[in-house]
Amino acid sequence: MYKLDNLIKHLPQVEGRYTENALLSKITWFRVGGPADVLYKPSSIDDLSRFLNQLPTGIPYIPMGVGSNVIIRDGGVEGVVLRLGRGFTDMSFDKDVVKIGSGCLDLNVALFAAQHSLTGLEFLSGIPGTIGGALRMNAGAYGTEIKDVLKQATAVDRQGKTHILKPADFGFRYRGVDVPSDWIFTGAEFYTSPGEQDAIEARIIEIKQQREASQPVRSRTGGSTFANPYNNSAWKLIDHAGCRGLTVGGAMVSELHCNFMINTGDATADNIEALGETVRHRVLNKTGILLDWEIKRLGLKGHERGCQ
Ligand SMILES: Cc1cc2nc3c(=O)[nH]c(=O)nc-3n(C[C@H](O)[C@H](O)[C@H](O)COP(=O)(O)OP(=O)(O)OC[C@H]3O[C@@H](n4cnc5c(N)ncnc54)[C@H](O)[C@@H]3O)c2cc1C
């Protein structure tokens, strides 16, 4: 086991940036959680590949986008958290195929396509993550998911080797894929079709308005807490179990959309996770259905790291 003091000395020389003891609560939507031993922002795909190729065995790492679907636990994350920013934000198009770096925000991809009168990616405008997170989660909205628009994606494996993945390689399912969890997505190509710029932009505005009316988009939240069970809606089950507005410490089930939990100000990650588990138990008792977490819970609980 590498200790925090020593970890950075074991890491490969990179062109990108390392930050020790990096506070992840500053860069996730919930605004909770402990630090990463090291946060690494690669400068390019080559830099990322070299890092992975030279990373000593046994040092754990996880990729993160903008943390819009994660709870970082209070004890923080052991090892290296990778965040793809500049160097992974190129956008271009060739006829009706849009080519995107995985650090791009979904909204910017939708706006880029609109700017070039390309339709089909409007659904991304309401999803507040990056393309890397969208590929990992098979993100979707309004009846369209990543699987419906993907031509291909690139990913780097634990040895630093780049793979080109076709849709058939993904094993797409509802809010998940079967790509190995230590592969890092670096880019994607999406199919679109020619459209009317005004109509595309109008749809993006409509999506924004619908979101603001139905979801706590200005709150500290992690999006949908639980995946919808087959032929059912998580929010309906949660509401039926009487959990709307339920609180644990500073964490609350949103009054606006009860499949969303929010940090009302001083929640810990432990409060949020405990609230989620309470909801699961209440729904199970009331309906016999056990909800599956959609939000990823990452890192150590506070007591596992020796903090309160
Ligand atoms: C207000 C709100 C509304 C939302 N609405 C929707 C919605 O309508 N539809 C929907 O699908 N989701 C929705 N979400 C959830 C979330 O935005 C999506 O899951 C999004 O795709 C996550 O992207 P991210 O960059 O924030 O990923 P993160 O939350 O940072 O990470 C999510 C997962 O992806 C992995 N990951 C991130 N980047 C990479 C990468 N480059 N390579 C490999 N793995 C990676 C992480 O390790 C983690 O397992 C919503 C969230 C919020 C807060």
Ligand as a Chemical Component Dictionary entry (heavy atoms), coordinates in Angstrom:
data_LIG
# 
_chem_comp.id                   LIG 
_chem_comp.type                 NON-POLYMER 
_chem_comp.pdbx_formal_charge   0 
_chem_comp.three_letter_code    LIG 
# 
loop_
_chem_comp_atom.comp_id 
_chem_comp_atom.atom_id 
_chem_comp_atom.alt_atom_id 
_chem_comp_atom.type_symbol 
_chem_comp_atom.charge 
_chem_comp_atom.model_Cartn_x 
_chem_comp_atom.model_Cartn_y 
_chem_comp_atom.model_Cartn_z 
_chem_comp_atom.pdbx_ordinal 
LIG C1  C1  C 0 -29.046 17.790 -12.582 1  
LIG C2  C2  C 0 -28.598 16.496 -13.236 2  
LIG C3  C3  C 0 -29.331 15.953 -14.277 3  
LIG C4  C4  C 0 -28.941 14.762 -14.882 4  
LIG N1  N1  N 0 -29.681 14.262 -15.911 5  
LIG C5  C5  C 0 -29.282 13.124 -16.530 6  
LIG C6  C6  C 0 -30.029 12.594 -17.643 7  
LIG O1  O1  O 0 -31.031 13.129 -18.070 8  
LIG N2  N2  N 0 -29.579 11.464 -18.220 9  
LIG C7  C7  C 0 -28.462 10.812 -17.795 10 
LIG O2  O2  O 0 -28.087 9.784  -18.373 11 
LIG N3  N3  N 0 -27.737 11.292 -16.746 12 
LIG C8  C8  C 0 -28.116 12.424 -16.123 13 
LIG N4  N4  N 0 -27.398 12.913 -15.061 14 
LIG C9  C9  C 0 -26.231 12.162 -14.572 15 
LIG C10 C10 C 0 -24.881 12.553 -15.196 16 
LIG O3  O3  O 0 -24.889 13.876 -15.678 17 
LIG C11 C11 C 0 -24.469 11.592 -16.316 18 
LIG O4  O4  O 0 -24.339 10.270 -15.855 19 
LIG C12 C12 C 0 -23.140 12.007 -16.953 20 
LIG O5  O5  O 0 -22.949 11.219 -18.121 21 
LIG C13 C13 C 0 -21.935 11.841 -16.024 22 
LIG O6  O6  O 0 -20.852 12.506 -16.613 23 
LIG P1  P1  P 0 -19.668 13.085 -15.723 24 
LIG O7  O7  O 0 -18.644 13.632 -16.649 25 
LIG O8  O8  O 0 -20.176 14.014 -14.689 26 
LIG O9  O9  O 0 -19.132 11.739 -15.048 27 
LIG P2  P2  P 0 -18.778 11.502 -13.513 28 
LIG O10 O10 O 0 -19.997 11.713 -12.689 29 
LIG O11 O11 O 0 -17.549 12.267 -13.156 30 
LIG O12 O12 O 0 -18.427 9.942  -13.559 31 
LIG C14 C14 C 0 -19.461 9.018  -13.791 32 
LIG C15 C15 C 0 -18.799 7.661  -14.124 33 
LIG O13 O13 O 0 -18.133 7.769  -15.367 34 
LIG C16 C16 C 0 -16.761 7.402  -15.238 35 
LIG N5  N5  N 0 -15.996 8.244  -16.171 36 
LIG C17 C17 C 0 -15.977 9.605  -16.232 37 
LIG N6  N6  N 0 -15.168 10.011 -17.235 38 
LIG C18 C18 C 0 -14.671 8.881  -17.803 39 
LIG C19 C19 C 0 -13.770 8.619  -18.899 40 
LIG N7  N7  N 0 -13.202 9.613  -19.607 41 
LIG N8  N8  N 0 -13.503 7.331  -19.212 42 
LIG C20 C20 C 0 -14.051 6.300  -18.506 43 
LIG N9  N9  N 0 -14.903 6.477  -17.477 44 
LIG C21 C21 C 0 -15.207 7.759  -17.128 45 
LIG C22 C22 C 0 -16.415 7.649  -13.779 46 
LIG O14 O14 O 0 -15.315 6.852  -13.347 47 
LIG C23 C23 C 0 -17.721 7.250  -13.100 48 
LIG O15 O15 O 0 -17.768 5.846  -12.972 49 
LIG C24 C24 C 0 -27.771 14.105 -14.428 50 
LIG C25 C25 C 0 -27.014 14.662 -13.387 51 
LIG C26 C26 C 0 -27.424 15.844 -12.783 52 
LIG C27 C27 C 0 -26.581 16.424 -11.680 53 
# 
loop_
_chem_comp_bond.comp_id 
_chem_comp_bond.atom_id_1 
_chem_comp_bond.atom_id_2 
_chem_comp_bond.value_order 
_chem_comp_bond.pdbx_ordinal 
LIG C1  C2  SING 1  
LIG C2  C3  SING 2  
LIG C2  C26 DOUB 3  
LIG C3  C4  DOUB 4  
LIG C4  N1  SING 5  
LIG C4  C24 SING 6  
LIG N1  C5  DOUB 7  
LIG C5  C6  SING 8  
LIG C5  C8  SING 9  
LIG C6  O1  DOUB 10 
LIG C6  N2  SING 11 
LIG N2  C7  SING 12 
LIG C7  O2  DOUB 13 
LIG C7  N3  SING 14 
LIG N3  C8  DOUB 15 
LIG C8  N4  SING 16 
LIG N4  C9  SING 17 
LIG N4  C24 SING 18 
LIG C9  C10 SING 19 
LIG C10 O3  SING 20 
LIG C10 C11 SING 21 
LIG C11 O4  SING 22 
LIG C11 C12 SING 23 
LIG C12 O5  SING 24 
LIG C12 C13 SING 25 
LIG C13 O6  SING 26 
LIG O6  P1  SING 27 
LIG P1  O7  DOUB 28 
LIG P1  O8  SING 29 
LIG P1  O9  SING 30 
LIG O9  P2  SING 31 
LIG P2  O10 DOUB 32 
LIG P2  O11 SING 33 
LIG P2  O12 SING 34 
LIG O12 C14 SING 35 
LIG C14 C15 SING 36 
LIG C15 O13 SING 37 
LIG C15 C23 SING 38 
LIG O13 C16 SING 39 
LIG C16 N5  SING 40 
LIG C16 C22 SING 41 
LIG N5  C17 SING 42 
LIG N5  C21 SING 43 
LIG C17 N6  DOUB 44 
LIG N6  C18 SING 45 
LIG C18 C19 SING 46 
LIG C18 C21 DOUB 47 
LIG C19 N7  SING 48 
LIG C19 N8  DOUB 49 
LIG N8  C20 SING 50 
LIG C20 N9  DOUB 51 
LIG N9  C21 SING 52 
LIG C22 O14 SING 53 
LIG C22 C23 SING 54 
LIG C23 O15 SING 55 
LIG C24 C25 DOUB 56 
LIG C25 C26 SING 57 
LIG C26 C27 SING 58 
# 
